[in-house]
Amino acid sequence: MSRPSDPSPPGLTTTSYAVLAQLAVRPWSTYELARQRVRYFRYVWPRAESAIYREVKRLDAMGLVAAKREYVGKRPRTVYSITEAGRQVLREWLGTPVSPFAMDFEAMIRLFIAPLGTKEQLVAILQQVRDDAQEMLAFSGAVKQEFLDGRAALQDQVYLRALAVDFFVSLLTTVDGWAERTLDEIQGWKDLSPDGKNERGLQIMAQLPAPTPGEPTDRTPVTPRTQRRRRWSSGSSSTR
């Protein structure tokens, strides 16, 4: 069976859609978009963070956003807003399959190669993960309060933003809890060799809340079909 063709306009990447999605909410100045690098893009599509200025100018050239020169007192600023063509592109994108879930988590790669280093290094990595998660949870709490006080920039979008904050808080709580458990586990290790640790590893594996096949099998697990689904709109650009 042939695959349906990618409906994306030529040259658009997920970064393009991330920027268009932000501008669909409301117009933003270049300064405001820069502030959104941490508050928005870093959480939903970190690869867009370094490409915002370049991407918004490219979308302007494509007619998907419009740039308007304004003045605050004597200071000029450029405000970008989405055009109807840009909205139509987003409408069409919403009708395509979502890309499979993926996660950038450098600490996990370091965990896999931990035996090349020291226990102290692994402890420092996990502690940083905890510190980062707790800092982001505190930030999420501040965002929550901002909405509860009725002073958020996107207050009229709280019915959607609450669902997003719920996801991030749940994810960060999971990461923080995992790092805490892992730190507790390795504190009793003398070193990072497997000596005397694999039996305990099997105990941890057996307790994980993931369903297993009803009977033992010698078949190698196959990557889920969802993870093999085509990434419709990622494109091949390095800015995606």
Secondary structure, DSSP 4 states (H G I P E B T S, - for coil): -PPPPP-SPTT--HHHHHHHHHHHHS-EEHHHHHHHIIIIIHHH-GGGGGGHHHHHHHHHHTTSEEEEEEEETTEEEEEEEE-HHHHHHHHHHHTSPPPPP----HHHHHHHTGGGS-HHHHHHHHHHHHHHHHHHHHHHHHHHHHHHTT--TTGGGHHHHHHHHHHHHHHHHHHHHHHHHHHHHHTT-SSSS-TTTHHHHHHHHHHSS----SS---SPPPPPGGGGS--TT--S-TT-
